[in-house]
Amino acid sequence: MKIFLQDLEERFLRSHLPPDKIILDDYDVMKMLKISKRKLADMRAKRQIKFNPTGKKPAEFKAFLNGKNFIVKGSRGGKNYYTLQGVMDYVESITVNPLSNQVNL
């Protein structure tokens, strides 16, 4: 956890912006958490990490033209964006305290 927080300080906290105002994309989060694209997709599917999709159209999105329904072709999926606060919340949720800190001797 200390190494992770030190990395955050070096990369982002010097900008003097609050963590909920710092926007990250998939690449930034994968690099920060040292995970693969597939793992990040699984985390999003399980709603373990907060994200904001952009540019995605629902499967039932159809345009109406000349009385015919058609699916718009050539539309790509959007990107996913994350806030630094969302990533930090995820890290805190999975962090396990050592047993020695929990036992009073």
Secondary structure as GFF3:
##gff-version 3
##sequence-region A 1 105
A	DSSP	alpha_helix	2	11	.	.	.	ID=ss1
A	DSSP	three_ten_helix	13	15	.	.	.	ID=ss2
A	DSSP	three_ten_helix	19	21	.	.	.	ID=ss3
A	DSSP	beta_strand	23	25	.	.	.	ID=ss4
A	DSSP	alpha_helix	26	33	.	.	.	ID=ss5
A	DSSP	alpha_helix	37	45	.	.	.	ID=ss6
A	DSSP	beta_strand	52	53	.	.	.	ID=ss7
A	DSSP	beta_strand	63	65	.	.	.	ID=ss8
A	DSSP	beta_strand	68	70	.	.	.	ID=ss9
A	DSSP	beta_strand	80	83	.	.	.	ID=ss10
A	DSSP	alpha_helix	84	94	.	.	.	ID=ss11
A	DSSP	alpha_helix	99	102	.	.	.	ID=ss12
###
